[in-house]
Amino acid sequence: METGKKVVIVGGGIAGLSAGIYALKAGYQAEIYEKNAVPGGECMGWNRKGYHIDNCIHWLTGTDPDTKLWQVWKTVGAIDENTEYANTSRFYTSRLGDKEVTLWNNLEKTQEELIKAAPEDEAEIRKFIEYVGYAKACVIPSEKPLDMMGIKDYISMGKDMADFPKVMKEYGKINIKDYSQKFKSPVMRKLMTDYLPADYTTYSLLVSYATMVCGNGNIPLKGSLAMSLRIASRFKEMGGILHLNTPVNRIVIEGKKAVGIELEDGTNIAADAVITACDVDFLFGRLISRDYMPKALKKAYENRNGYPITSGFQVAYAIDSDFSGEDTIFFDCEPLQIGSNEFSRMSVKSYAYDKSFAPEGKTVLQANIVQSDSDYQFWESLSKEEYSAKKAHFAEKVTKRIIREFPELEGKIELLDCWTPLTYNRYCNAYHGSYMGFVTTVGNKQMRFKGVVKGVDDLYIAGQWVMSPGGLPIAVVSGKFAVQRILKREKRSIDI
Ligand SMILES: Cc1cc2nc3c(=O)[nH]c(=O)nc-3n(C[C@H](O)[C@H](O)[C@H](O)COP(=O)(O)OP(=O)(O)OC[C@H]3O[C@@H](n4cnc5c(N)ncnc54)[C@H](O)[C@@H]3O)c2cc1C
């Protein structure tokens, strides 16, 4: 149904593109304004020296066609029945000395191997595996926002998630670092702390692993940028207008109503409704006054220890061999001081699972050193010259550590690129360079807020920050939810 009304969207990442597609589905005209030359935001990849650096999807939640989230991904054109996925068989491997343990996609195989490697932890391992099984029941609400759900919806969600409260009871009030201490074996402790930051609540690890185990977290072949471009094409094919290289300067508010946006070049664009789908720290402060910020968000920004963020110092390499198949491997390294923090553990991930990323017989390898708020401050404190020099300096140190761990790479490893939390801030205006939403730490409420702005009508918020932990599924459903909020305000059906 054509309404003749226009929805303007700020940001062409996954949330913005999704909002655009659902706005068109609901009969609105839709225009997206994106500051970068390429859509996709943090769901991104780029080419260097004949290689493709894929920089997002480690797993895409919602690849199981029996889930409601799959339907959303299909609607936006990200995946469908014919999508081909990487043939991966493991989540990751942790090494310590001569010991190595792996979380395989097959739970029985994992249990057997872990018990063999750490018989002293058999009881704790069995419990971990049992609860990963329960964690498969974790569902991301995809039909409508939680506050629009009725009693029937809650009953149905309760049924779907029947086993999940068990996981929350056991693993919802302990952080990963404390949880790892339940294991006696040093390599098991590493396995538990390697993947997610130590202050995350433990259930996040179980849910992430469970998503892979149950086949609902695959990696679409051709990578993250290709997926973003598929979604952008769907938006344009449906009649949406995507303005690239067009940064937005502010939301125009008249009285108590958002009436459009002002572009950085001063042009005013009128709209019946505005959806912002960019970082919310940028929204409240740059696009509109910080006075409008919801209380919960304000508290999170003031409590940096309670609501930390995640970013990375990342280095990509071309490897002149078919290196190690599909592995993400964590290992001890000689301590590396970056700013005020010292790192003695790092990981490499081989992208050999996708042949389109490298010439035949060669592979892309990436290293990631997880970065936090304080690391961001270090990078930010540097002058332009110091920043470039430090990046090169640390990349070289990382390379040396990789060669020490994998001597077979000597003479076969070439630096392609390296980037820092500052890169995410420059590229996407991401708060402290975060590529996920706020981390939920023990004792703090999970961050979640309604995608509306109190005191401003016709302004809606999409994007991964509306619900922790963020990530692609939250981004894609938040775009749909923003449009449903418009429909509800217009007293129309929210079934889209
Ligand atoms: C290394 C890495 C690995 C990841 N792995 C996974 C994973 O395995 N699974 C998963 O689910 N998620 C993963 N993520 C997270 C995922 O990429 C993000 O959660 C998601 O892409 C966020 O989408 P978004 O649309 O909410 O925000 P963004 O992608 O940040 O989009 C916001 C958009 O707004 C634009 N913008 C900002 N300011 C303006 C302005 N003034 N005017 C116009 N446009 C503006 C930005 O350029 C950007 O395009 C990963 C991210 C990274 C970087």
The ligand as an SDF file (V2000), in Angstrom:
LIG
                    3D

 53 58  0  0  0  0  0  0  0  0999 V2000
   35.7750   -7.6250   13.2370 C   0  0  0  0  0  0  0  0  0  0  0  0
   34.2990   -7.7500   13.4570 C   0  0  0  0  0  0  0  0  0  0  0  0
   33.7320   -8.9900   13.6480 C   0  0  0  0  0  0  0  0  0  0  0  0
   32.3510   -9.1060   13.8370 C   0  0  0  0  0  0  0  0  0  0  0  0
   31.8120  -10.3550   13.9210 N   0  0  0  0  0  0  0  0  0  0  0  0
   30.4770  -10.4850   13.9990 C   0  0  0  0  0  0  0  0  0  0  0  0
   29.8920  -11.7800   13.9310 C   0  0  0  0  0  0  0  0  0  0  0  0
   30.5580  -12.7930   13.7320 O   0  0  0  0  0  0  0  0  0  0  0  0
   28.5350  -11.8760   14.0710 N   0  0  0  0  0  0  0  0  0  0  0  0
   27.7540  -10.7700   14.2900 C   0  0  0  0  0  0  0  0  0  0  0  0
   26.5360  -10.9270   14.4340 O   0  0  0  0  0  0  0  0  0  0  0  0
   28.2880   -9.5350   14.3260 N   0  0  0  0  0  0  0  0  0  0  0  0
   29.6330   -9.3610   14.1790 C   0  0  0  0  0  0  0  0  0  0  0  0
   30.1770   -8.1110   14.1760 N   0  0  0  0  0  0  0  0  0  0  0  0
   29.3290   -6.9580   14.5260 C   0  0  0  0  0  0  0  0  0  0  0  0
   28.5340   -6.3930   13.3530 C   0  0  0  0  0  0  0  0  0  0  0  0
   29.3810   -6.0260   12.3110 O   0  0  0  0  0  0  0  0  0  0  0  0
   27.7790   -5.1640   13.8340 C   0  0  0  0  0  0  0  0  0  0  0  0
   27.0270   -5.5000   14.9760 O   0  0  0  0  0  0  0  0  0  0  0  0
   26.7740   -4.6280   12.8050 C   0  0  0  0  0  0  0  0  0  0  0  0
   27.3500   -4.5520   11.5370 O   0  0  0  0  0  0  0  0  0  0  0  0
   26.2720   -3.2490   13.2640 C   0  0  0  0  0  0  0  0  0  0  0  0
   25.3430   -2.7740   12.3290 O   0  0  0  0  0  0  0  0  0  0  0  0
   24.6040   -1.3810   12.5240 P   0  0  0  0  0  0  0  0  0  0  0  0
   23.8550   -1.1090   11.2930 O   0  0  0  0  0  0  0  0  0  0  0  0
   23.8800   -1.3710   13.8130 O   0  0  0  0  0  0  0  0  0  0  0  0
   25.7780   -0.2920   12.7070 O   0  0  0  0  0  0  0  0  0  0  0  0
   26.9390    0.1650   11.7150 P   0  0  0  0  0  0  0  0  0  0  0  0
   27.4430   -0.9550   10.9400 O   0  0  0  0  0  0  0  0  0  0  0  0
   27.9040    0.9400   12.5530 O   0  0  0  0  0  0  0  0  0  0  0  0
   26.2010    1.1540   10.7070 O   0  0  0  0  0  0  0  0  0  0  0  0
   26.0380    2.5160   10.9610 C   0  0  0  0  0  0  0  0  0  0  0  0
   26.1710    3.2480    9.6450 C   0  0  0  0  0  0  0  0  0  0  0  0
   25.9160    4.6330    9.8530 O   0  0  0  0  0  0  0  0  0  0  0  0
   26.8410    5.3800    9.1010 C   0  0  0  0  0  0  0  0  0  0  0  0
   26.9470    6.7250    9.6670 N   0  0  0  0  0  0  0  0  0  0  0  0
   27.5000    7.0760   10.8460 C   0  0  0  0  0  0  0  0  0  0  0  0
   27.4020    8.4110   11.0100 N   0  0  0  0  0  0  0  0  0  0  0  0
   26.7610    8.8840    9.9240 C   0  0  0  0  0  0  0  0  0  0  0  0
   26.3690   10.1860    9.5030 C   0  0  0  0  0  0  0  0  0  0  0  0
   26.6130   11.2770   10.2400 N   0  0  0  0  0  0  0  0  0  0  0  0
   25.7320   10.3220    8.3150 N   0  0  0  0  0  0  0  0  0  0  0  0
   25.4740    9.2440    7.5220 C   0  0  0  0  0  0  0  0  0  0  0  0
   25.8370    8.0010    7.8790 N   0  0  0  0  0  0  0  0  0  0  0  0
   26.4660    7.8210    9.0690 C   0  0  0  0  0  0  0  0  0  0  0  0
   28.1190    4.5790    9.2080 C   0  0  0  0  0  0  0  0  0  0  0  0
   29.0480    4.9150    8.2130 O   0  0  0  0  0  0  0  0  0  0  0  0
   27.5800    3.1510    9.0710 C   0  0  0  0  0  0  0  0  0  0  0  0
   27.5370    2.7400    7.7470 O   0  0  0  0  0  0  0  0  0  0  0  0
   31.5420   -7.9490   13.9180 C   0  0  0  0  0  0  0  0  0  0  0  0
   32.1140   -6.7100   13.6830 C   0  0  0  0  0  0  0  0  0  0  0  0
   33.4690   -6.6080   13.4330 C   0  0  0  0  0  0  0  0  0  0  0  0
   34.0580   -5.2740   13.0990 C   0  0  0  0  0  0  0  0  0  0  0  0
  1  2  1  0
  2  3  1  0
  2 52  2  0
  3  4  2  0
  4  5  1  0
  4 50  1  0
  5  6  2  0
  6  7  1  0
  6 13  1  0
  7  8  2  0
  7  9  1  0
  9 10  1  0
 10 11  2  0
 10 12  1  0
 12 13  2  0
 13 14  1  0
 14 15  1  0
 14 50  1  0
 15 16  1  0
 16 17  1  0
 16 18  1  0
 18 19  1  0
 18 20  1  0
 20 21  1  0
 20 22  1  0
 22 23  1  0
 23 24  1  0
 24 25  2  0
 24 26  1  0
 24 27  1  0
 27 28  1  0
 28 29  2  0
 28 30  1  0
 28 31  1  0
 31 32  1  0
 32 33  1  0
 33 34  1  0
 33 48  1  0
 34 35  1  0
 35 36  1  0
 35 46  1  0
 36 37  1  0
 36 45  1  0
 37 38  2  0
 38 39  1  0
 39 40  1  0
 39 45  2  0
 40 41  1  0
 40 42  2  0
 42 43  1  0
 43 44  2  0
 44 45  1  0
 46 47  1  0
 46 48  1  0
 48 49  1  0
 50 51  2  0
 51 52  1  0
 52 53  1  0
M  END
$$$$
